[in-house]
Amino acid sequence: MSYLKKNGGDSLRKCYQCASCSVVCSLSPQQKAFPRKEMMYAIWGQKENLLSDPDIWLCHGCSDCSTHCPRGAKPGDVMNAIRSYIIDYFAFPKFMSSALKNPIFLIPLLLVPAIILFGLLYSNLDGNFDQLNEGVVKFARFLPHGILEAFFIGGNILIFTFAAIGLSRFWKNLGSITLPEKKKSFIKVLGETIIEIISHKNFNTCPSTSTKFWGHLLIFYGFFGAMATAGLAVGALVLFDLSPIPLFHPIKILGNLSGIAVVVGCSVVTFKRLQTKSDKGTGTYSDWLLIVFVFLVAFTGLLTQTMRLLEVPFLAYNIYFVHMVFIFFLLWYAPYSKMAHMFYRTLALVYLRQNRREKKMTIFEALALFFFKV
């Protein structure tokens, strides 16, 4: 209870179990509907039930339940706080998740990649930063791509090993639903779930999230487009010694379109959150931290390219350094930030689909079941 109150679920005590939230939710299953039972678990302090409940991850945060709650209990905010608690509980090491949720630790967390990158930079330039003002802008001279990629990949392997530990704990703990006699194939269900996530099908089911849907979609495709661009750029460098990549090269076009998509998507989501009425909640520190840093990564990336094309070495190199710090911050801390919901939600959806947990029936489906037993 105390954790939920500190992380956006302070309205929990107002709930008196009327089930309006479950009735209005478009994603709630027919049997044992959420978020009513999750609100009940939270009020009664049934931590184990919350930790093992995969239904929590069916919620996509549209806050229709909060809008229609007659008591102002904000079930949407409570569900968000519960998901945050689950990530915090299973995270390894746990203190990292706690640090990402506390603004006091923002500067120390930023200093970690900043100090590492500055050490690489200082070693590469032998402490002579004046040489960067000479000649054309070449980021490979500033921070060699090989060394940068080695630290980046090495760090990611370590961090995502930690993430795998947390996710395996989460998967083993899932339960609280009636298991079918025959499960679906994990691989098949994983493929179906990924297709569902890529299409944002469930995200668009909520009737009041059209603006948020497009913002999230732009961020989603822009982010993965940027990651694909980074991978292709490394391949182009290793195989064809192509650096810098020309402005109208397909790889560069993909990168620029992806960056623009992320900037626009973050702006849309931010605008939507700022205009959201307080009864629906506007997000926690963790929510805003992710939005801001995803935006900053894309924006500084586009700005870095602009300064390089304009041949302004001082600004180009300094913005590039900041850009790299933001990238390392975003990806190295992904298993502990709000970004971790991407992994936990995917596993939970796989579990639910594998165990044939069905969504709420439409009126036509209900009538067909009642009259024709189909």
Backbone hydrogen bonds, N-H to C=O, Kabsch-Sander energy under -0.5 kcal/mol:
donor,donor_aa,acceptor,acceptor_aa,energy
5,K,1,M,-2.3
6,K,2,S,-1.7
7,N,3,Y,-1.2
8,G,5,K,-0.8
9,G,4,L,-3.6
12,L,9,G,-1.6
14,K,11,S,-1.8
15,C,12,L,-1.9
23,V,19,A,-1.7
24,V,20,S,-2.1
25,C,21,C,-1.1
30,Q,359,K,-0.5
37,K,33,A,-1.1
39,M,35,P,-2.5
40,M,36,R,-2.1
41,Y,37,K,-2.6
42,A,38,E,-2.3
43,I,39,M,-2.4
44,W,40,M,-2.3
45,G,42,A,-0.9
46,Q,41,Y,-2.9
47,K,45,G,-1.9
50,L,46,Q,-1.6
51,L,47,K,-2.6
52,S,48,E,-1.4
53,D,50,L,-1.0
56,I,53,D,-0.8
57,W,54,P,-1.7
58,L,55,D,-2.0
59,C,55,D,-0.7
59,C,56,I,-0.6
67,T,63,S,-2.0
68,H,64,D,-2.0
69,C,65,C,-0.6
72,G,69,C,-0.9
77,D,74,K,-0.6
78,V,74,K,-2.0
79,M,75,P,-2.8
80,N,76,G,-1.8
81,A,77,D,-2.3
82,I,78,V,-2.4
83,R,79,M,-2.3
84,S,80,N,-2.0
85,Y,81,A,-2.1
86,I,82,I,-2.4
87,I,83,R,-2.2
88,D,84,S,-2.3
89,Y,85,Y,-2.6
90,F,86,I,-2.2
91,A,87,I,-1.2
96,M,93,P,-1.2
97,S,93,P,-0.7
97,S,94,K,-0.6
98,S,94,K,-1.7
99,A,95,F,-2.2
100,L,96,M,-2.0
101,K,97,S,-0.8
101,K,98,S,-0.6
102,N,99,A,-1.3
105,F,102,N,-1.8
106,L,103,P,-1.3
109,L,105,F,-2.3
110,L,106,L,-2.1
111,L,107,I,-2.2
112,V,108,P,-1.1
114,A,110,L,-1.7
115,I,111,L,-3.1
116,I,112,V,-1.9
117,L,113,P,-2.6
118,F,114,A,-2.3
119,G,115,I,-2.4
120,L,116,I,-2.0
121,L,117,L,-2.5
122,Y,118,F,-3.1
123,S,119,G,-2.2
124,N,120,L,-2.2
125,L,121,L,-2.1
126,D,122,Y,-0.7
127,G,122,Y,-1.6
128,N,125,L,-2.2
129,F,127,G,-1.1
131,Q,128,N,-0.6
132,L,129,F,-1.5
133,N,130,D,-1.9
134,E,131,Q,-1.3
141,R,138,K,-1.0
142,F,138,K,-1.1
143,L,139,F,-3.0
148,L,144,P,-2.4
149,E,145,H,-2.9
150,A,146,G,-2.0
151,F,147,I,-2.2
152,F,148,L,-2.4
153,I,149,E,-3.2
154,G,150,A,-2.4
155,G,151,F,-2.5
156,N,152,F,-2.2
157,I,153,I,-2.5
158,L,154,G,-1.9
159,I,155,G,-2.7
160,F,156,N,-2.9
161,T,157,I,-1.1
162,F,158,L,-1.8
163,A,159,I,-2.1
164,A,160,F,-1.8
165,I,161,T,-1.5
166,G,162,F,-1.8
167,L,163,A,-2.7
168,S,164,A,-2.3
169,R,165,I,-1.9
170,F,166,G,-2.1
171,W,167,L,-2.7
172,K,168,S,-2.2
173,N,169,R,-1.3
174,L,170,F,-0.8
174,L,171,W,-0.9
175,G,52,S,-2.6
179,L,177,I,-0.5
184,K,354,Q,-2.1
189,V,185,S,-2.5
190,L,186,F,-2.8
191,G,187,I,-2.1
192,E,188,K,-2.1
193,T,189,V,-2.7
194,I,190,L,-2.5
195,I,191,G,-2.1
196,E,192,E,-2.1
197,I,193,T,-2.5
198,I,194,I,-2.8
199,S,195,I,-2.2
200,H,196,E,-0.9
201,K,196,E,-1.4
204,N,200,H,-1.7
205,T,202,N,-1.2
206,C,202,N,-0.7
209,T,206,C,-1.3
213,F,209,T,-3.2
214,W,210,S,-1.8
215,G,211,T,-2.1
216,H,212,K,-2.9
217,L,213,F,-2.5
218,L,214,W,-2.3
219,I,215,G,-2.0
220,F,216,H,-2.8
221,Y,217,L,-2.6
222,G,218,L,-2.4
223,F,219,I,-2.8
224,F,220,F,-2.0
225,G,221,Y,-2.1
226,A,222,G,-2.2
227,M,223,F,-2.0
228,A,224,F,-2.2
229,T,225,G,-2.2
230,A,226,A,-2.2
231,G,227,M,-2.1
232,L,228,A,-2.7
233,A,229,T,-2.6
234,V,230,A,-1.9
235,G,231,G,-2.1
236,A,232,L,-2.6
237,L,233,A,-2.0
238,V,234,V,-2.6
239,L,235,G,-2.8
240,F,236,A,-1.6
241,D,237,L,-1.2
242,L,236,A,-1.8
243,S,241,D,-1.0
249,H,246,P,-1.7
253,I,249,H,-2.7
254,L,250,P,-2.5
255,G,251,I,-2.2
256,N,252,K,-2.7
257,L,253,I,-2.7
258,S,254,L,-2.3
259,G,255,G,-2.5
260,I,256,N,-2.5
261,A,257,L,-2.3
262,V,258,S,-2.2
263,V,259,G,-2.3
264,V,260,I,-2.7
265,G,261,A,-2.8
266,C,262,V,-2.9
267,S,263,V,-1.9
268,V,264,V,-2.4
269,V,265,G,-2.5
270,T,266,C,-2.6
271,F,267,S,-2.5
272,K,268,V,-2.5
273,R,269,V,-2.4
274,L,270,T,-2.5
275,Q,271,F,-1.7
276,T,273,R,-0.7
280,K,277,K,-1.9
281,G,277,K,-0.6
281,G,278,S,-0.6
288,W,284,T,-2.2
289,L,285,Y,-2.5
290,L,286,S,-1.7
291,I,287,D,-2.0
292,V,288,W,-2.9
293,F,289,L,-2.2
294,V,290,L,-2.5
295,F,291,I,-2.1
296,L,292,V,-2.6
297,V,293,F,-2.3
298,A,294,V,-1.8
299,F,295,F,-3.0
300,T,296,L,-2.6
301,G,297,V,-1.5
302,L,298,A,-2.2
303,L,299,F,-2.3
304,T,300,T,-2.4
305,Q,301,G,-1.8
306,T,302,L,-1.9
307,M,303,L,-2.4
308,R,304,T,-1.9
309,L,305,Q,-2.4
310,L,306,T,-1.9
311,E,308,R,-1.0
312,V,307,M,-2.3
316,A,312,V,-2.9
317,Y,313,P,-2.9
318,N,314,F,-1.8
319,I,315,L,-2.7
320,Y,316,A,-2.0
321,F,317,Y,-2.2
322,V,318,N,-2.1
323,H,319,I,-2.7
324,M,320,Y,-2.3
325,V,321,F,-2.1
326,F,322,V,-2.3
327,I,323,H,-2.1
328,F,324,M,-2.6
329,F,325,V,-2.5
330,L,326,F,-2.6
331,L,327,I,-2.5
332,W,328,F,-2.6
333,Y,329,F,-1.4
334,A,331,L,-0.8
336,Y,333,Y,-1.8
337,S,333,Y,-1.1
337,S,334,A,-0.6
340,A,337,S,-1.8
341,H,338,K,-1.7
342,M,339,M,-1.8
343,F,340,A,-1.0
344,Y,340,A,-2.2
345,R,341,H,-2.8
346,T,342,M,-1.2
347,L,343,F,-2.1
348,A,344,Y,-2.4
349,L,345,R,-2.8
350,V,346,T,-2.1
351,Y,347,L,-2.4
352,L,348,A,-2.5
353,R,349,L,-2.5
354,Q,350,V,-2.9
355,N,351,Y,-1.7
356,R,353,R,-1.5
357,R,352,L,-3.0
358,E,356,R,-0.8
360,K,28,S,-1.0
366,A,362,T,-2.4
367,L,363,I,-2.2
368,A,364,F,-2.3
369,L,365,E,-2.2
370,F,366,A,-2.2
371,F,367,L,-2.8
372,F,368,A,-2.1
373,K,368,A,-0.5
373,K,369,L,-0.8
374,V,368,A,-1.0
